[in-house]
Amino acid sequence: MNDISQFAKLNVADTCSLWNLFASRLLYSTARSAGVQLCCTEFVIYECLYKASPVLPERIELQSRLKRALADQHVTPYKIDVEDLQDLEVLRNRKKLSLGELSVMVFARKTAQAVFTDDRGAQKLSRTIMAEAAVQSTPHLYGWLYFTSLLGDGDIEQIRSDLRGFNRSLEPHLGQYHTEAQRCKAIANRANSEAQG
């Protein structure tokens, strides 16, 4: 589990993490107000907007939200050279990851940004080529926002409800990060009280 008290604000997001973040307007708007910045690769844009997939109402809405974020320049897509994807260290360990996920890892490492992914395989592989703290997820983002009091106690239920509305779930990880954020916040509050008293 990542350190709840820390969250790198410059992130290269993959498809799954973009969908999870856009599924909750509360989580997305709070992250933006906290200064979290997202970019992605053109491979991720292809997976999100153009790759053949079942036409579902929730996907159409998520695509609409992504298109708005792109138009407003809240998410910036970057081209990645095919040569960059030939990084043998990454490809040798590929393990069924999409080109979008691979491109995110390569671009994040190349530009010294954090990988933002909710895919467990992508997280594991990212940790072999980057520092642990440079691999982040939506539950980690939630935990940090809660720890820093940008989200409150009742917000987790709204976020869970938002995700369910798009047939997405971050459980049990969201709950685990919520519990850890509560624990860390209580320790920090107690230490602060003792320092003042």
C-alpha angles and dihedrals in degrees: 000000000000123000105274093208093061133059125165108229099209109075139174104210130205127212098268095049092047090052092048093048095046091047089070115051089188094055093042096048092045091050091050092048088051090057098255109156126200133201131164140184127264087249088063091048088052091051092047101043112017112024112105111260138145113292103242126166092235092052091049090053093048090049089051091052091049092049090052091049090049092048091049090047091239088128118038121202119211131198115237122200118242086231088063090059090056089073097136094207090062100037094047088063098037099132101183097313119151123244087250092059092044092048090051092054094047094046093045092052093045093050098036094242130132123266109238108201138141093196110108094210092050090048092051094049092044090056090058092059102030140039115279091243090056093064111081138169141195093259089052090050090050091049092051093048090050093045091052090048094244087121123040138213096275096047097081091067091051090050092048090049091049091052093047089052088063095041090251129128134185095187135164089016097057091053092047092052090046091053092046092048090051090050094048092045091052091050092048092048092049092049090048092050092049091049091053095043 
